[in-house]
């Protein structure tokens, strides 16, 4: 287990981000758990609900190098990963790294870029490296992608390919604030000014220590039985067109371990799986025709139908 100092740091981390993103404690915990598990995060919602602000607040609070790229229809892969430029003075090509060379990359409105640029992220997200002009270049460690996405029915958006969606450990939505939270936003200061005053609450070395503790969180045989029952239910054909892949199952368990650690526990409970399953698998699966539910609602209905072992 972690030291008491690191546990205190995590509490401070949640508290500080909650001063920026008001009234969204559950979503903030999901985001932190996703990053502690070493995963990438997709935030899908309408413009203006705080997606970009959340990503910036996370990066600053964790003391990580932050880079933001606005994805547009004319964004090219070289705009993201960088380009080699011939310098006449030295008579050689010199590589100029793009914004992807950061510990936290905010890919803002990722689905407004074309498929070629979206796919440029695949190698970086999976291998934590990029290949430019035949040379492989490692990315900083840790490396997180936090992507925001507008609803696909909005003008100028492209759906993300399934292979890229599968690289995101979690997909969350923020939703509109409740009345009390919105009043706090209306009467408070500008969120950008508040972020400018934030100080890191966790050093990068401490973050690496917490991330190293995640795989050590215990998952009992009974818990794994329950996870396998959930995986089998997604593959039964009753709920989804195609079921979870082995990689998705591993991702769910990793996220559940991070959630347990964030709660101060040294073991995973069924509640961890149930709480995280919509965020970790709904974006990977397609409900069967005629289901009459959205992806998340279909996942919740399946969870309710699978008995605890």
C-alpha positions as CSV (number, residue, x, y, z in Angstrom):
1,X,0.0,0.0,0.0
2,X,0.9,3.6,-0.4
3,X,2.3,5.8,2.4
4,X,0.0,8.1,4.4
5,X,1.8,11.0,2.7
6,X,0.8,9.8,-0.8
7,X,-2.7,9.1,0.3
8,X,-2.9,12.7,1.6
9,X,-1.6,13.9,-1.7
10,X,-4.4,12.1,-3.6
11,X,-7.0,13.7,-1.3
12,X,-5.5,17.1,-1.9
13,X,-5.5,16.4,-5.6
14,X,-9.2,15.7,-5.7
15,X,-10.0,18.6,-3.5
16,X,-8.0,21.1,-5.6
17,X,-9.5,20.0,-8.9
18,X,-13.0,20.2,-7.3
19,X,-12.4,23.9,-6.7
20,X,-12.1,24.3,-10.5
21,X,-14.7,21.8,-11.8
22,X,-17.5,22.4,-9.4
23,X,-20.1,19.7,-8.5
24,X,-18.4,16.9,-10.5
25,X,-16.7,14.8,-7.8
26,X,-17.5,11.4,-9.4
27,X,-16.1,12.5,-12.8
28,X,-13.0,13.9,-11.2
29,X,-12.4,10.6,-9.4
30,X,-12.8,8.8,-12.7
31,X,-10.3,11.1,-14.4
32,X,-7.7,10.6,-11.7
33,X,-8.2,6.9,-11.6
34,X,-7.7,6.8,-15.4
35,X,-4.4,8.6,-15.2
36,X,-3.1,6.6,-12.2
37,X,-3.8,3.5,-14.2
38,X,-1.7,4.8,-17.0
39,X,-4.6,5.2,-19.4
40,X,-5.7,7.8,-21.8
41,X,-9.0,9.7,-21.3
42,X,-11.7,10.8,-23.7
43,X,-14.2,13.4,-22.5
44,X,-17.3,13.6,-24.7
45,X,-19.8,16.4,-24.3
46,X,-21.3,19.5,-25.7
47,X,-19.0,22.6,-25.9
48,X,-18.7,24.8,-22.8
49,X,-19.1,22.4,-19.9
50,X,-15.5,22.4,-18.8
51,X,-13.8,19.6,-20.7
52,X,-10.7,21.7,-21.6
53,X,-10.6,23.2,-18.1
54,X,-10.6,19.8,-16.5
55,X,-7.7,18.6,-18.5
56,X,-5.6,21.7,-17.8
57,X,-6.4,21.5,-14.1
58,X,-5.3,17.9,-13.9
59,X,-2.0,18.6,-15.6
60,X,-1.2,21.6,-13.4
61,X,-2.2,19.8,-10.2
62,X,0.0,16.8,-11.1
63,X,3.0,19.0,-11.9
64,X,3.2,17.7,-15.5
65,X,4.3,19.4,-18.7
66,X,1.1,20.3,-20.5
67,X,0.5,20.9,-24.2
68,X,-2.8,21.7,-26.0
69,X,-3.6,21.2,-29.6
70,X,-6.8,22.4,-31.2
71,X,-7.8,19.7,-33.7
72,X,-9.3,21.2,-36.9
73,X,-10.1,19.9,-40.3
74,X,-6.8,21.2,-41.8
75,X,-4.6,19.9,-39.0
76,X,-1.9,17.6,-40.5
77,X,0.0,14.8,-38.7
78,X,3.2,16.8,-38.9
79,X,1.5,19.6,-37.0
80,X,1.1,17.1,-34.1
81,X,4.3,15.0,-34.1
82,X,6.8,17.5,-35.6
83,X,8.8,17.8,-38.7
84,X,12.5,17.7,-39.9
85,X,13.7,21.0,-41.4
86,X,16.8,21.4,-43.4
87,X,19.1,24.0,-41.8
88,X,21.4,25.6,-44.3
89,X,23.9,26.7,-41.6
90,X,24.6,23.2,-40.5
91,X,23.7,21.5,-43.8
92,X,21.6,18.9,-42.1
93,X,18.0,18.1,-41.2
94,X,17.0,19.1,-37.7
95,X,13.9,17.7,-36.0
96,X,11.5,20.2,-34.5
97,X,9.2,18.3,-32.1
98,X,5.5,18.9,-32.2
99,X,3.1,19.4,-29.3
100,X,2.8,15.7,-28.8
101,X,6.1,15.8,-26.9
102,X,4.6,16.6,-23.6
103,X,3.6,14.6,-20.5
104,X,-0.1,15.6,-20.9
105,X,-1.4,16.3,-24.4
106,X,-4.8,17.8,-24.6
107,X,-6.3,16.9,-28.0
108,X,-9.1,19.4,-28.0
109,X,-12.1,18.5,-30.2
110,X,-10.3,15.5,-31.6
111,X,-13.1,14.5,-33.8
112,X,-12.9,17.7,-35.8
113,X,-9.7,16.5,-37.5
114,X,-9.6,14.1,-40.4
115,X,-8.9,10.4,-40.0
116,X,-5.3,10.7,-41.1
117,X,-4.5,13.1,-38.2
118,X,-6.5,11.1,-35.7
119,X,-4.6,8.0,-36.6
120,X,-1.3,9.8,-36.1
121,X,-2.1,9.5,-32.4
122,X,-2.4,5.7,-32.4
123,X,1.3,4.8,-32.2
124,X,1.9,7.5,-29.5
125,X,-1.0,6.3,-27.4
126,X,-0.1,2.6,-27.6
127,X,3.7,2.6,-27.7
128,X,4.5,6.0,-26.1
129,X,6.7,6.8,-29.1
130,X,6.4,8.4,-32.6
131,X,8.2,7.6,-35.8
132,X,9.2,10.5,-38.0
133,X,11.3,10.1,-41.2
134,X,12.0,6.5,-40.3
135,X,13.4,7.3,-36.8
136,X,11.6,6.3,-33.6
137,X,11.5,9.0,-30.9
138,X,10.4,8.2,-27.4
139,X,7.8,10.4,-25.7
140,X,8.2,11.9,-22.2
141,X,7.2,9.6,-19.3
142,X,4.6,9.6,-18.0
143,X,2.6,10.3,-21.2
144,X,-1.2,10.9,-21.1
145,X,-3.6,11.9,-23.9
146,X,-6.7,13.7,-22.7
147,X,-8.9,14.1,-25.7
148,X,-12.2,16.1,-25.8
149,X,-14.9,15.2,-28.3
150,X,-18.1,17.0,-29.4
151,X,-21.2,14.9,-30.1
152,X,-20.9,13.3,-33.5
153,X,-24.2,14.8,-34.7
154,X,-22.6,18.3,-34.7
155,X,-21.4,19.9,-37.9
156,X,-17.8,19.3,-38.9
157,X,-17.1,16.2,-36.8
158,X,-15.7,12.8,-37.8
159,X,-16.4,9.7,-35.8
160,X,-13.2,8.2,-34.3
161,X,-12.2,4.8,-35.7
162,X,-12.8,1.8,-33.4
163,X,-9.1,1.1,-33.2
164,X,-8.5,4.5,-31.7
165,X,-11.5,4.4,-29.4
166,X,-10.1,1.2,-28.0
167,X,-6.9,3.0,-27.0
168,X,-8.8,5.2,-24.5
169,X,-9.0,3.6,-21.1
170,X,-12.1,5.7,-20.2
171,X,-14.7,7.8,-21.9
172,X,-16.6,10.1,-19.6
173,X,-19.2,12.9,-19.9
174,X,-19.4,15.9,-17.6
175,X,-22.9,17.0,-18.3
176,X,-24.5,20.3,-17.2
177,X,-23.9,21.5,-13.7
178,X,-26.6,21.4,-11.1
179,X,-28.2,24.6,-9.9
180,X,-25.9,25.1,-6.9
181,X,-22.7,24.4,-8.9
182,X,-23.8,26.7,-11.7
183,X,-24.5,29.5,-9.2
184,X,-21.0,29.0,-7.9
185,X,-19.6,29.3,-11.5
186,X,-21.7,32.4,-12.2
187,X,-20.7,34.2,-9.0
188,X,-17.1,33.1,-8.9
189,X,-14.0,34.1,-10.8
190,X,-13.0,33.1,-14.3
191,X,-11.8,29.5,-14.4
192,X,-8.7,30.4,-16.3
193,X,-7.7,32.9,-13.6
194,X,-8.2,30.2,-11.0
195,X,-6.1,27.7,-12.9
196,X,-3.3,30.2,-13.2
197,X,-3.0,30.3,-9.4
198,X,-3.0,26.5,-9.0
199,X,0.2,24.8,-7.6
200,X,1.1,21.2,-8.1
201,X,0.0,19.0,-5.2
202,X,2.0,16.0,-6.3
203,X,5.6,15.8,-7.6
204,X,6.2,13.7,-10.8
205,X,8.2,11.2,-8.7
206,X,5.3,10.8,-6.3
207,X,3.0,10.2,-9.2
208,X,5.2,7.5,-10.5
209,X,5.2,5.9,-7.1
210,X,1.4,5.9,-7.0
211,X,1.2,4.5,-10.5
212,X,3.6,1.7,-9.5
213,X,1.3,0.8,-6.6
214,X,-1.7,0.3,-8.8
215,X,-0.8,-3.2,-10.1
216,X,-0.2,-4.3,-6.5
217,X,-3.9,-3.8,-5.5
218,X,-5.3,-7.2,-4.8
219,X,-8.0,-8.7,-7.0
220,X,-9.4,-11.9,-5.5
221,X,-10.3,-15.1,-7.4
222,X,-14.0,-14.3,-6.8
223,X,-13.6,-10.8,-8.1
224,X,-11.9,-12.2,-11.3
225,X,-14.8,-14.7,-11.7
226,X,-17.2,-11.8,-11.6
227,X,-15.2,-9.8,-14.2
228,X,-15.1,-12.8,-16.5
229,X,-18.9,-13.2,-16.1
230,X,-19.3,-9.6,-17.2
231,X,-17.0,-10.1,-20.1
232,X,-18.9,-13.2,-21.2
233,X,-22.2,-11.3,-21.0
234,X,-20.9,-8.7,-23.5
235,X,-20.0,-11.6,-25.9
236,X,-23.3,-13.4,-25.5
237,X,-25.0,-11.5,-28.4
238,X,-27.8,-10.5,-26.1
239,X,-26.5,-7.0,-25.3
240,X,-23.9,-6.0,-27.9
241,X,-23.0,-6.7,-31.5
242,X,-19.5,-7.7,-30.5
243,X,-18.1,-8.4,-27.0
244,X,-15.2,-7.0,-25.0
245,X,-11.7,-7.9,-26.2
246,X,-9.1,-9.3,-23.8
247,X,-7.4,-5.9,-23.9
248,X,-10.6,-4.3,-22.7
249,X,-10.9,-6.7,-19.8
250,X,-7.4,-6.0,-18.7
251,X,-8.2,-2.2,-18.9
252,X,-11.3,-2.6,-16.7
253,X,-9.3,-4.4,-14.1
254,X,-6.5,-1.8,-14.2
255,X,-9.0,1.0,-13.8
256,X,-10.7,-0.8,-10.9
257,X,-7.4,-1.2,-9.1
258,X,-6.7,2.5,-9.5
259,X,-10.2,3.4,-8.2
260,X,-9.6,1.1,-5.1
261,X,-6.2,2.7,-4.5
262,X,-7.8,6.2,-4.8
263,X,-10.3,5.2,-2.1
264,X,-7.6,4.0,0.2
265,X,-8.2,0.3,-0.2
266,X,-5.7,-2.5,-0.9
267,X,-8.2,-4.7,-2.7
268,X,-10.8,-4.4,-5.5
269,X,-14.5,-4.8,-4.8
270,X,-17.4,-5.6,-7.2
271,X,-18.6,-2.0,-6.6
272,X,-15.4,-0.8,-8.3
273,X,-16.2,-2.8,-11.4
274,X,-19.8,-1.8,-11.4
275,X,-19.0,1.9,-11.0
276,X,-16.4,1.9,-13.8
277,X,-17.8,-0.4,-16.4
278,X,-19.9,2.2,-18.3
279,X,-16.9,4.5,-18.5
280,X,-14.4,1.8,-19.6
281,X,-16.4,-0.3,-22.1
282,X,-19.4,1.6,-23.4
283,X,-17.3,3.5,-26.0
284,X,-15.9,0.2,-27.3
285,X,-19.2,-1.6,-27.8
286,X,-22.3,-1.3,-30.0
287,X,-25.7,-2.3,-28.6
288,X,-27.6,-4.9,-30.5
289,X,-30.2,-3.5,-33.0
290,X,-33.5,-2.6,-31.4
291,X,-32.0,-2.3,-27.9
292,X,-33.7,1.0,-27.4
293,X,-30.9,2.2,-25.1
294,X,-27.7,4.2,-25.5
295,X,-24.4,2.5,-24.9
296,X,-24.0,3.5,-21.3
297,X,-27.6,2.5,-20.4
298,X,-27.1,-0.8,-22.2
299,X,-24.0,-1.5,-20.1
300,X,-25.9,-0.7,-16.9
301,X,-28.7,-2.9,-17.9
302,X,-26.3,-5.8,-18.5
303,X,-24.6,-5.2,-15.2
304,X,-27.9,-5.4,-13.4
305,X,-28.6,-8.7,-15.1
306,X,-25.3,-10.4,-14.3
307,X,-25.5,-11.9,-10.7
308,X,-22.6,-11.6,-8.3
309,X,-20.7,-14.9,-8.0
